[in-house]
């Protein structure tokens, strides 16, 4: 886990970190609960699960590595539990059926405040390790497509909704705004997951989708139908829009679908936990990571 080791210097040793109070979309009136854990036991939990997106995604890969390291270095048996996305596993964290999860900076904030894609707040959510993985994403198209820039998406078939991973829709609308587009400018086709959207792109059922960059699903898709990510301008106007979502324009690193020197959206992934997990158990796994 060398790739995340230096980032995990920002960690929690004895208590949970409360989510930062930055203002994102629809969160102007939201308030945060920074109370202590409700599980005051000092006993290490025997097992714990990490909720993630489906296999092949960046969140799943990150969780798999963290689970392997944590299980080896601590008495706690950690396993990866995939779901469509945080919207699907957040209720399980609330009931104590799930101990940890991988969620990006925007999803985490919306969940704890009950804003954006969340109809209710999950105040028990706490950031266990902030920014453990610098993630990137953009709009993906088939490489042979005539879509060369964001403005070319007008009138095209766009993967839409993304089911249990609703924040993908939020990032999509954010990048469309950067490109001067509105939802009404594209032809939306509903999908249930990001992986379904990528399969639809490869099969030719949609013309574009938002996706994380550098994932296993993208690598597989690229072998079947060469893909390409659209770039964005790293200018003040674009970054002002993206800052509302906790993102910014960053230079893309080499990966499947990156053609040339382009900028994409950059944002952080968090490991989150809940107040239902005691401090000793959290400190043990974070120290191992």
C-alpha positions in Angstrom: 0.0 0.0 0.0 2.9 2.4 -0.7 0.8 4.4 -3.1 -1.5 5.6 -0.2 0.9 5.4 2.7 2.1 9.0 2.5 -1.4 10.3 2.2 -2.5 8.4 5.3 -0.3 10.6 7.4 -3.6 12.5 7.7 -5.2 9.9 9.9 -7.1 9.3 13.1 -5.2 7.7 15.9 -7.6 7.7 18.8 -10.8 9.3 17.7 -12.8 10.0 14.5 -12.3 13.1 12.4 -15.4 15.1 11.8 -16.1 16.0 8.2 -14.9 19.5 7.2 -17.4 22.3 7.0 -17.0 23.4 3.4 -20.0 24.6 1.4 -20.9 22.4 -1.5 -24.0 22.2 -3.7 -27.2 22.5 -1.7 -25.5 22.5 1.7 -25.8 26.1 2.7 -28.1 25.4 5.6 -26.7 22.0 6.5 -25.2 21.5 10.0 -22.7 18.9 11.0 -22.8 16.7 14.1 -19.3 16.3 15.5 -20.2 14.4 18.6 -18.2 11.5 20.0 -18.6 7.8 19.2 -21.6 6.0 20.6 -19.7 2.7 20.9 -17.6 3.2 24.0 -16.3 -0.4 24.2 -12.5 -0.9 24.4 -12.6 -4.3 22.8 -11.3 -4.8 19.2 -13.9 -5.9 16.8 -13.2 -9.4 15.4 -14.4 -8.5 11.9 -15.3 -5.5 9.8 -16.5 -4.8 6.3 -15.6 -2.0 3.9 -18.4 -0.9 1.6 -17.4 0.0 -1.9 -18.6 0.5 -5.5 -18.8 -2.6 -7.7 -15.7 -4.7 -8.6 -13.5 -3.1 -11.3 -13.9 0.4 -9.8 -11.3 2.5 -8.1 -13.1 2.4 -4.8 -13.2 -1.4 -4.9 -9.5 -1.7 -5.7 -8.6 0.7 -2.9 -10.7 -1.2 -0.4 -9.3 -4.5 -1.5 -5.8 -3.3 -0.7 -6.8 -1.8 2.6 -8.6 -5.0 3.7 -5.6 -7.2 2.8 -3.2 -5.0 4.8 -5.5 -4.5 7.7 -6.3 -8.2 8.1 -2.6 -9.0 8.0 -1.4 -6.4 10.4 -4.3 -6.4 13.0 -6.4 -9.1 14.7 -9.4 -7.7 12.8 -10.6 -9.7 9.8 -11.5 -7.1 7.1 -13.5 -7.9 4.0 -14.7 -5.9 1.0 -18.4 -5.6 0.5 -19.4 -4.2 -3.0 -22.6 -2.3 -3.6 -23.9 -0.1 -6.4 -22.5 2.9 -4.5 -22.6 4.8 -1.2 -26.3 5.5 -1.5 -26.8 1.8 -1.3 -24.6 1.1 1.7 -25.0 4.2 3.8 -28.2 2.8 5.5 -26.2 -0.3 6.5 -23.6 1.9 8.1 -26.4 3.7 10.0 -27.7 0.4 11.5 -24.2 -0.8 12.3 -24.2 -3.6 9.7 -21.3 -2.0 7.9 -18.2 -0.6 9.7 -16.3 1.3 6.9 -16.8 2.6 3.4 -15.0 4.3 0.5 -16.7 7.5 -0.5 -15.5 10.6 -2.4 -15.3 14.0 -0.7 -18.7 15.2 -2.2 -20.6 12.0 -1.4 -19.3 12.0 2.2 -20.4 15.6 2.8 -23.8 15.2 1.2 -24.4 12.0 3.3 -23.6 13.5 6.6 -25.6 16.6 6.0 -28.5 15.0 4.2 -28.2 17.2 1.1 -27.8 16.7 -2.6 -28.3 13.0 -3.4 -29.4 12.1 0.1 -33.0 12.5 1.3 -31.9 12.1 4.9 -28.8 12.8 6.9 -26.4 10.2 8.2 -24.9 12.1 11.1 -23.0 9.0 12.4 -20.6 9.2 9.5 -17.0 10.2 10.3 -13.9 10.5 8.2 -11.5 7.8 9.2 -8.8 8.8 6.8 -9.2 11.9 4.6 -7.9 12.0 1.0 -6.5 8.5 1.0 -6.6 8.3 -2.8 -6.4 11.2 -5.2 -9.0 10.2 -7.8 -9.8 11.6 -11.3 -12.7 11.4 -13.6 -14.2 12.9 -16.8 -16.6 12.1 -19.6 -15.7 9.0 -21.5 -16.5 8.4 -25.2 -15.5 5.8 -27.8 -12.2 6.8 -29.3 -13.5 6.7 -32.9 -16.4 9.0 -31.8 -16.7 12.5 -33.4 -17.1 13.9 -29.9 -13.8 15.8 -29.3 -14.8 18.3 -26.6 -17.5 18.8 -24.1 -19.6 21.1 -26.3 -19.9 18.2 -28.8 -22.0 16.3 -26.3 -25.0 18.4 -27.3 -27.8 16.1 -28.6 -25.8 12.9 -27.8 -27.0 9.9 -25.9 -25.7 10.3 -22.3 -25.6 7.6 -19.6 -27.8 9.1 -16.8 -28.8 8.6 -13.1 -26.4 5.7 -12.1 -28.7 4.3 -9.5 -27.0 3.6 -6.1 -24.0 5.7 -7.1 -25.9 8.9 -7.6 -22.9 11.1 -7.1 -21.6 10.1 -10.5 -24.6 11.9 -11.9 -23.6 15.0 -9.8 -20.0 14.9 -11.2 -21.5 14.5 -14.7 -23.6 17.6 -14.4 -20.7 19.5 -12.9 -18.5 18.8 -15.9 -21.3 19.6 -18.2 -21.7 22.9 -16.5 -17.9 23.5 -17.0 -18.5 22.8 -20.7 -21.5 25.2 -20.8 -24.1 22.4 -21.1 -27.4 21.8 -19.3 -29.1 18.5 -18.7 -31.6 19.4 -21.4 -28.8 19.6 -24.0 -28.2 15.8 -24.0 -30.4 12.7 -24.6 -30.3 10.9 -21.2 -30.5 7.1 -21.0 -30.8 5.7 -17.5 -28.3 3.2 -16.2 -28.1 1.5 -12.8 -24.3 1.6 -12.2 -21.2 3.1 -13.6 -20.1 -0.3 -14.9 -23.4 -0.7 -16.7 -22.8 2.7 -18.3 -19.4 1.7 -19.5 -20.7 -1.5 -21.0 -23.4 0.5 -22.7 -20.8 2.8 -24.2 -18.7 -0.2 -25.5 -21.9 -1.7 -27.0 -22.8 1.5 -28.7 -26.1 2.1 -26.7 -24.8 5.4 -25.3 -22.4 7.9 -26.8 -20.8 9.1 -23.5 -20.7 8.5 -19.7 -18.9 10.0 -16.7 -16.3 7.6 -15.3 -13.4 7.5 -13.0 -10.0 7.2 -14.7 -7.6 4.3 -14.3 -10.0 1.6 -13.2 -10.1 -2.0 -14.1 -13.4 -1.7 -15.8 -11.9 1.0 -18.1 -9.0 -1.2 -18.9 -11.2 -4.0 -19.9 -13.5 -1.8 -21.9 -10.5 -0.3 -23.8 -9.5 -3.8 -25.0 -13.0 -4.3 -26.5 -13.6 -0.8 -27.9 -10.9 1.9 -27.6 -12.1 4.6 -25.3 -11.1 8.3 -24.9 -11.6 10.8 -22.1 -12.6 14.4 -22.8 -10.4 17.1 -21.3 -11.4 20.3 -19.5 -9.7 23.7 -19.3 -7.7 24.4 -16.2 -9.0 28.0 -15.9 -10.5 30.1 -13.1 -14.1 29.7 -14.3 -13.9 25.9 -14.5 -12.3 25.6 -11.1 -14.8 28.0 -9.5 -17.6 25.6 -10.6 -15.7 22.5 -9.6 -14.8 23.9 -6.2 -18.5 23.8 -5.3 -18.3 20.0 -5.5 -14.9 19.6 -3.8 -13.0 19.1 -7.1 -10.6 20.9 -9.3 -9.0 20.7 -12.8 -5.9 18.5 -12.7 -3.5 17.0 -15.2 -4.4 13.5 -16.2 -1.9 10.8 -15.6 -1.3 8.0 -18.2 -4.2 5.5 -18.2 -6.6 3.8 -20.6 -8.5 6.5 -22.5 -6.1 9.3 -21.8 -5.0 10.6 -25.2 -2.4 13.4 -25.1 -1.9 16.0 -22.4 -5.3 16.8 -20.9 -6.9 18.1 -17.7 -9.7 16.3 -15.9 -11.6 16.6 -12.7 -9.6 15.7 -9.5 -11.1 14.9 -6.1 -10.3 12.9 -3.0 -11.6 9.6 -1.8 -12.2 9.1 1.9 -12.3 6.1 4.1 -15.3 6.7 6.3 -16.6 5.0 9.4 -19.4 5.6 11.9 -19.8 6.4 15.5 -20.9 2.8 16.0 -17.3 1.6 15.6 -15.2 2.0 18.8 -12.1 4.2 18.8 -9.7 1.3 19.5 -10.8 -0.6 16.4 -10.6 2.4 14.2 -7.1 3.3 15.5 -5.9 -0.2 14.9 -6.8 -0.4 11.2 -5.8 3.1 10.4 -2.4 2.6 12.0 -1.9 -0.5 9.9 -2.8 1.4 6.7 
